[in-house]
């Protein structure tokens, strides 16, 4: 197997992700449309042929089954077969060329659960729940502002932040200080929450260009940034002291996903096509305490505290791998949906949420038995999942909208 060729192909897919992933997500619905259209064609063709024979021979007596078979065998089939092949090819190309947005709307019409509520339509990425202020914060590629939705009435218009002049893939909340950290190409914009006014700007002049992951390290008072580094234009990884605004760690560690252990000073740094290793960074000493080559291209991560396991979604294997949170020893896997890439946990109710980048679904899995309890159609390219365990609601961002489902 030519591994470099496969990696080059996957890199091309990632580079053209705005087309490839939504289109891949539309394949199941396209397949249904293709099968239905093909079936309709053959049914119509059959009745047209039957009608044509009767028109040519209106007084012909009904043939026996044997006579019919012999007559069919005598007729040349080549022209008819070629016509059928051509017609099926036309149907296939027609269905393949339908715009993905139309396919997505049709898929929603067919499969959306009745409990699904669309909060906002658009290309949004990161969402966070502020339970104290009863707000859902939303940001992403469709806006240069942060949107805040009232969770007691999601149909109310969103409250908007001051404009940042740049969109961002993610942001981080520091609710103890009533702050939000919003990264741009050259600075971190600090918003007051919940009013979303700009409080401060922290310069970050040499962060590599690309979508940025950002987390707030409450234990050590630090803001951690990791760029996907689409361009080799600076450091892909920085840690900034919140109080002074100074960079306290600057190393060329490239991770496409980062996840902070909620109870320990450990940052998990996920793999990329450039490096399939996972790094464990001590955020207090700023030292890499472990690095493991798992052999898997993983995506989003979450810590299952009830079983003391780090769960990592692997979209190419459609599994969620269970790792020891310190050694990254593989402890087994959980069957996920096809192309699973987003994971979240409702620890109170022992539920695992798994969202797909390919098949438009969200699965809810029992964390004790690993059985799938329910599958929802939510739309293409699931990005962020935020469960509200108290109200048993899940907020989900996809390529085309942000939705809420009751579970």
N, C-alpha and C positions, 0 to 999 in steps of 0.2 A: 504494500500500500504506500502510495506516494504522500507522506505526511506533509512535506513543504507545500505541495500542490493543494492539498486540502486546506491548509492554513491560509494560503493565498486566496482561495475561493471564499473561505469564511470571512476573511478580511474585506474582500470585495462586497460581500453581503452586508457586513456591518457598515462599511463606508456608504452604502446606498440604502441604509436601513429605513429611511422615510418611505421608500417604495417597497423594498423586499419584504419587510415584516408585515405591514398591513396587507400586502397582496397575498402572502402566505396564509394570513389569518382568514382571508376571504375564500380560500380553496374549498373548505367543506360546503359552503353555501353554493359556490360555483358548480361543484360536483352534483349537488341536488338539482340545480337548475338544468344542467347538462343532461342528467338522466331523465328528468321529466320531459324536457324538450325532445330528446331522442325517442322516448316512448311514444309521445304524441305524434311524431313524424311517422313512425312505423305503423301506428294504428290508422292514421289518416291515409297513408300510402296503401295499406291493405284494403281499405274500403273503397278507395278510388279505383284500384285495380279490379276489385269485385264488381263495382258499378260499370266500369268500362267493358268488362266481358259480357255483362248482361245487356248493355246497350248494343253491342255488336251482334249478339244472338238472342233477341228478346223472346223467341219462341222455343229456344233450346230447352229440352227437358233436363231436370236435375240429374247430374252424373252420380254414379256410384263412387264410393271412396276410392276403389281401385282405378276406375277410369280417370278420376281427378289426378291421382298420383302419376299415372302414365302420361297424362296430358302435360303436367308440369315438367316431367322429365324430358318430354320432347321439345319444350320451348328452350331457346338459347338463354342462358342465365348471365352471360358475361356483361352485357350492357346494363342489365338490371342491377347486378352486384356493384358495378362501377358507379352507377348513379347513387346507390345507397351509401357507398363509401364516401363519395363526394359530399353528399348531403350531411352525413355525420361530421365530416371535417369542417364544413361550413358552420354547423351548430357549435362545434367545439371552439372554433376561432371567434365566433360571435360572442359566446359566453365568456371566453378568456379576455375579450377586449372591453367588457363592461367596466365602467369606472368603479374603483374599490368603494368609494363612498356610497354609491347606489346599492352595491352588494351588502355593505354593512347595514344600511337602513332596512333592507329586505330581511336580513338575518335577525335583526332586532324585532321586526314585525312577527317573524315566525317563532322566535325562541325566547324573547324576553320574559322573565318571570313577572307576574302581576305585582309583586312587592317592590320591583325596581323603580327607583325614582331618579330621574336625570336631574342633577344639580346644576351643571353648566356644560355646554358643548364647547369643544375646542381641544387643542393639543396641549394638555396639561401633564405635569410630571409628579411633583412632590405635593403631598398633603399631610397635614398634622392636625391632631385633635387637641383643642384647649378646653378640657372638661370644666375647669373652674369658671371660665368666661362663656362657656357654651358656644364655642366658635369652632368652625372648621376652616383652617387656612389652606389656600390653594395657590400654587405658582407653577410656571412652566413656559414652554416655548410660545404659547399664544399671547403672552402679555408681558409687559415690563413692570407690572404691579403685582402686589400680593392681594388676593381676594379673601375676604373673611365672610363666611356664611353662618347665619344663626341656626344652630342645630335644633332649636325648638320649633323652627319654621323655615325649612330649607327652601321654600318657594319665595321667600323674601329676597329682594335684590342684595347682591354682595356689597359689603363695605370695602372700599378700595384704599390701598396705601398710596402714599406719594409716589410719583413716577420715578423709576430707577434708570430709565433710558436703555436698559438691557434686560433681556429675559434670562432666567436662571433655571437650571434643572432641579436644584434643591435649595433648601434653607434649613436652619436649625433654630429650635426654640430653647430659650433659657427662661423658664417661667418663674424661677425663684427671683430673678432680677427684672422680670417683665420685659424681656428683650427677645428680638428675633435677629438672626444673622443671615444676611442675604448676599451671596458672593457675586461679584461682577468680574470683568477681566482685570481690573486694576485695584479693586478695593472691596472691603466688606462693608455693606451698608447695615448699620444697626438701627432697627426699628423699635420704637416703643410698642408694647402690646398691652391692651388690645386696640389702642387707637390708631396704630400703624403710621405714626409720624416718624420722620427721620430724626434720630437722636445723635448719631455720630457716624463718621466714616473712618475706617481703618485701612490705610494703604497696604496693598499687596502687589508691589511692582513687578515681581519676577515669577509669578505663577504661570505655568505653561497653559497655552490656549487649549480650550476644549471644555466639554461639559464637566462641571465641578460637583463633587460630593463634599458635603460639609456636615460635621457633627459637633455638638457641644459636649465637652468633657467637664461635667459638673464637679467631679472629685478633685481635679487639678486646675480648674479655672482656665481652660484652654479651648481654643477654636481650632479644629482640625480640618484641613482642606486637602482633597485629593483630586487632581485633574485627570481626565481620561487622556489628556495630552495628544489631541489630534494633530498638533503641530509641536515640533521640537524647539520650543521658543522660551523655555525657562524651566524652573523646578516643578515636577509633577506633584510634589508632596510637601506641605508646610504645616507646622504647628505654631500657632500664635498665642501668646499670653494675652488674655483679655484685659487685664488691668493696665499693662504697659503698652499694649499694641505691638510689642516686639516679636519678631520671628525667633523662636527658641529651638526649632528643629527644622532642618532643611536637607533632605537626602533624596537622591534620585530613585525613590521607590514608586513604581507605577502600579496602581491598582484600579480596576474598573468598578469595584465595589468595596466599601468599607463599612464596618459594623463595630460599634463600641459595646463591650460587655457591660451590662447595666450595673453589675455589682463589683467588678474588679477593674483595675487600671490596665485593661488589655484591649487593644484595637486589633480587630481581624481585618486583614487586607487581602482582598480577593484577587483571582487570577485575571490575566488578560491574554490576548493572542501573542504578545511579546514575551510573556513569562507565565508559565502555568503553576508557579509556586504560590503557596499561601504564607503570609508573614504574620507573626504575632508580635506586636509592638507594645512594650511596656510604656504607657503614656506618662508615667511618673519619672522614670529614669531615662526615657527616650532611647531605649536600646531594643533591638530586635532579639527577642528571647527564644524564638523558634521560627524555623522556616521549613515547610514540608512541600515536597512535590507530590501532589495527590494524583496526578495523571488525569485529572478531570478539569474541564473548563466549567467552572461554577459561576453562578450569578448571585442573586440576593441571599442574604444570610439572616438567621434569627436564632436566639438562644432559647432552648426549651429548658427552663429552670427546674421544672418538675422531674426531669430525667437527667439533668446535667449533661446536655448534649447540644452541640452546635449543628444546626440544620442548614445545609447548603443546597440550593436548587441547581440541578444540572440539566439544562434544556435539551442538550443533544442526546441524553439518555432517558429523558422524561422521568427522572427519579429525584428524590430528595435524599441526599446522603447524610447519614448521622455520624458525627465526629465527636471524639473526646475534645472538650473545649481547650485543653492545655497542650495535649500531645498531637492532636489532629489524627489520632488513630481512627481508622474506619470501623464503625460499629454496626454497619448494616445500612439498609436503605428503605425508603417508603415509596411506593408506587405513586407517581404524580400524573398529572394530565400531560398530553403530548406537548412538548416544548415548555415545560414548567420553568418559570424564571423568577416569580415574585412569591415571597412567603411572609406570613405574619402569624402570630399566635395570640389567641385568647386564653391566657393562662388560667383565668378564673373558671372557665367552662371546659378546659382541656381540649381545645379545638385548634387545629392547624388549618390555615387558609393557604391555598396554592393557586396562583394565577398563571395562565399560559401566555406565551408570546405568539402562539401559532393557532390554537384551536378555539379561541374566543371564550374559554370557560374559566370559571372559578370553582375549585373543589373545596368542600369543608370536610376535614378528616378528623376522626377521633384519635387523639394523641395516645390513648391507652391501648387501643386495638389496631390502629392504623387503617381502619375501615372507612371508606368514603360514605359520609352521611348524606351529602347532597351535592349536586352539581348545578351551577347557575351559568346561563349564557350571559356574559357581561360585555362582550365586544373585543376587538382586536388589540393585541399588544398591551396586556395588563402591566401596569407600571408599579403603582403603590397600593398597598392594602392597609387600612387602619381599622382594626376592630374596636367597637365600643362595647365592652363586655357587660356594662351595667344595663344598657338598653338593648343589647343583642342586635346591634346594627353594625354593618361593615361599610366603610367608605372606600371606594375604589377609583383610581384614575386609570384610564385607558388612552389609546391613541386619539380617540375622538371625543371623549367626554369624561366627566366625573359623575359617578353614580352612588346611590345608597341602596343597600338591600337589607331586609330584615331576615334574621336567621334564628 
